[in-house]
Amino acid sequence: MEKIEATNFIEQIINDDIDAGKISAVQTRFPPEPNGYLHIGHIKSMLVNFGTAKKYEGKCNLFFDDTNPSKEKTEFVDAIRKDIEWVGYDWAKEVYASDFFDTIYEYAEKLILDGKAFVCDLSPEEISAFRGTLTEAGKESPYRNRSIEENLTLFREMKAGKYPDGSKCLRAKIDMASPNMNMRDPVIYRILRCTHHRTGDKWCIYPMYDYAHPICDYLQGVTHSLCTLEFEDHRPLYDWVGIQLGFAPKPRQIEFARLAVTNTVMSKRYLKKLVEEGHVHGWDDPRMPTVAGLRNRGVPPEALLDFCTKIGIVKAKSECQLFYLEACIRDNL
């Protein structure tokens, strides 16, 4: 595989992996959660994931992270597909985390058998209190040293629906004294009775994102998992899961700064609140910074891609002035 001239730090890392013979082809994924419509910040993520794969003549999957069924809908899946096509990108495969639920569960049993995971009876509030602080080590759960046999039995009973929501969870057994809070025996499975938009009521336990993320990447053949900067502190857990489960080759997570625009709401949580409380007509209201809203406002997709391209792909956080976006729109029109 031939490397290309790097124009940002992600491409330089990929070139280093090519030089070291670690990869033969580039595989990325664009991983939205179907819990709302895409917004302008997702345009940059599309550019990074689809754009990088295209530049290296690789592949990029559309990957739906549907591990939290209480917030996800088929409506959002359809809207996301439409938005990506409107921007002008094609995906190699359409993949869902739920495609791998059986395998993700089997990997959890492997961690239990290897003594790397345990069933914990602490409540979410107690787990938080036991976790410690940034300056003080956490305290081990009193259930941490259950036998492998007991953990396996309890986990299978969780799957069978024997226990109520929130009464038990499966936690990775790592290090309660780790300076990284994400490594202090994180929860990797929780009990949640909720109808899933694809699997229905088959499952009453669901994997946590930080646990499912590296597994889904590996099963898709992802070489470089490109995500925003807030996941940087989660990378040690991403690597831990891959190492414990023996992934070879193990996907590599690389973080970049997310898009921030002045005077613009860039959180699906707040955008959802605007919709649900009736402050706007819907996710595609022209006043919304969603891709659908921008489309209805008359903004061409080329202007949005041009805007994200000019901002560049960097590691440092920064905020872009709204008038710069408006200038790109005017220039394009």
N, C-alpha and C positions, 0 to 999 in steps of 0.2 A: 504494500500500500504506500502510495506517495504522499508525503506531507505537502501542505500548501503554505504560502506566506501568511504568518499569523498577523491578525489585526487587533487582537485583544488577548487577555490573559488566559481565557478558556482555550482558545485555539493553540496557544503556546504549550499548555499542558497536554492537549491532544497530540501535538507534534512530538513532545517528549515521549509520550507513550508509544507513538509510531516508531521513533528512533530506537526505543528499548525493546521493540518487538512484542509489546504487550497486547496489541490489538491488530486485527486484520481488516476490520471495517468499523465504521462509527455507527452506533445505534443509540438514539436518544428517545425521550418520550415527553409529550406535553400532558401534564397530569392534573387537570382541573377536578375539583370535587363538585358533583352535580347537586349543589345546595343553593344555587342562585345563578344569575346570568353573568357572563364574563364582562369585565370592565376594561377601561383603557390600560390598566396595569398589566392585564393579560396579553396585550398586544406585544409588549416587550418580551414576555416569556415565550410567546409564539416565535418571535424573531430569533431568540436565543436557541430554542430547541429545534424548530423546523429549519431555521436558517443555517444553523451549524451543521446539521445532518446533510442538508442540501449541498453546502459548500464542500463537504468531504465525500460527496456522492454516496452518503450512507442512508439510513432509514430513520424515520421518526414515527412512533406510534401515538395514537390518541388514547391516553390511558385515563379512565375514569376511576378516581379514588372513592369508591362507594362503600366505605367501612363504617359509616355512621348513618344508618337507615332512617333515623328519626328526623333528619333534615333534608333528605334527598328525594328527588322526584324525577319521573321520566320527562316531564315538561322541561326541566333544566338540561337534561341530556340532549333533547332535540334542539333546544336553543343554542347550546354550545356547538353542536355540529354545524348549525346554520351560520353561526358567527365565524367559525374557522374557515368555512368555504367562502364566505363573503370576503374575508381578508385575503384569500387567495392561496391557502395552503392545502395540501393533500396529505393524508396520513397513510402509512404503510399498512397498519392493522388497527382495528378498534378493539381495545382490550379493557376489561374491568377487573378491579381487585376481586370482585365476587366470582370471577372465573376461577380463581385460585383458592377459594375458601377451604376446600377439602385438603389441598396440599399445605396451606398455611397451618391448618389444624394439626396435620401429621407432623409438621416441623415442631410444633409446640410440644407434642408428646415426646419427640426426640430430645428436646431440651430438658424435659422432666426426667427422662431415662438417663440422661448424661449428668443429672444433678445440677442443672443450670437454671431450673425454674421451679417455683413452688406455689401452691395454692394458699392464698392469704385470706383470713376472715376479718381483717381490719376494715372498718368503714372508710370511705374516701376521706372523711375529715381526720380520722386517726392516721391514715397513711400520710397525709399532708403534715400532721403534727410530728410524726416520727421521722420525717425526711430531713429535719435539721435546717440550717441556714447556710448562707454563703461563707460564714466564718466558723460555723460549728458543724461537726459531723452528725449524721443522722443516727437513729437508733434502730437496731435490727428488729424486725417483726417477731413476735413470740412464736409465729408459725413457720419461721424460716427454715427450721431444721426438721421438718416433717420428713418421713421416709419417702423414698422414691415410690414405693408401692402405694402409700397413702395418698400422695400427690396425684398419682395416675388415676386412682379410683375416684378421688374427689373431682378431678378435671373432667373425667368421663361422665360423672353424675351432673356436673354443671352443664355439659353438652346435652344431656338427656332431659334437662329442665327440672331437676329435682329441687333447686334452690331459688329463692326469690331474687329479683333484680337487686344488685348492689350488695348482696350478702357475702359474696366471695368474688375473688378475682385471681388471675394467674399473673405472677410477677417473675421477672427475670432475676436471677440471683447473681448480682455483680459485686458492688462495693458501696456500703452505706457511708463510707468515709471519703468517697471520691469528691474532689473539688468541683466536678461537673455534676450538678443536681440531676441531670437526665440519666446518670449512671447509677443512681442510688435505688437499686432494685425496682426499676420502672414496671408499671402495670403493662402487660402485653395482651391480656384478654379480659373482657368484662361481660357480665351477664346483662343482656338487654333484650327484653321481649318487645320486639317492634317488627312490623311487616316490612320486609325489604322490597324495593321496587323491582327487583329481578328474581330473587330467590324466595320471595314470599315469606312463609313462616317456617322454613326448613331449619333455620338457626335461631337459637336464643342466646348464643354467645357470639361476640364479634371481636376481631383483633383490633388492637390500637394501631393508629397510623404508623408510629415509629417502628413498630415490629413488622407490620405488613409491607411497608415501603421497600426495604432492601430485598425482601423475598420476591415481591412482584417485579422489581427491576431485574433480578437474576433470572426469573422464569421467562421474562420477555427477551432476554439476551442483551439488555441495556449495557453499554460500555461506559457511558458517562451520564450520570444522573444530575442534571442541571437544575438547581433550585435556588430560591431567593435566600438572602443573607440570614433571615431569622432561623434557618435550619443549620447554621454553622455549629451551634452548640449541640445539635443532635447527631452530628456526624460520628462521634465516637460510638454511639449506640448503633448507628447504621453499620459501622465497620464491625462492631462486636457481634451482631447477629450474623453477618456474612461469614465471619471467621468461625464462630461456633458451629454453624451449619455446614461448613466446609465448601463454600461456594468457590468454584474455580472455573473461569476467572471471576473474581469478585468485582462487581460494578464499582465505579469510582464516583463519589459525590463531590460536586463542585458548586460553590455558592457564588451568586452575583447579587449586586444591589438591586432592589426592586424599584420600580418607577414611582416617583413621588412628584405630584404636581400641586403648585400652590392653589389654595382655595378650592380644592377638589376632593370630594369624599372618595377614598380608595379602599374601602372596606366593605365586603359583601354583607357583613353583619349590620352595618349602619344603612346600607342601601336597602337591605331587606326590611329594615324598620320603616324607612320612608314609604316603601310600597305597602306594607301591611297596615300602617296607620293612615293611609290614604292621602299623604302629602303630595304624591304624584299619581299619575294615571296608571302606572304599571312599570315593569322593568324596562320597557322600551319607550318610556316618556322621553321626548327630545331634550328635556332638562337634565336627564340622568347621564352620568359618565360611563354608562354601560356601552358595550359595542352596539347593541340594538338601538339604544338611545341616540348614539352618535350617527348611526346609519339613518335613522328617521330625521335627524337634524340636517342631513344632506352632506355629511362629512365623507369624503371619498377614502377608501381603505389605503390608497397609496400615500395619502397625507399622514395617516397614523404610522405607517411603516417608516416613512421618511423621518418623522419626528423621533421615533425610537432609535433609528439608525444614527441620526445626528447626535443624540444624547450619548450613545456609545454603551458598551458593555464593560462595566467597571466593578470593582470590589467595594469601593468607598460609598457610603450613603450620601445622597445629595438630593436637593429638591429643585425641580425645574419650574421656571416661571410659566404661568398659564399663557402669557402672550407669545411665548415661543411656539407653543402648539398652534395657536391661532395664526401665527405667521406661516407655519408649514401648510396649514389648510388653505390660506390665501394664495400662497405660491403655487400650490397644486391646482387650485381652481382656475 
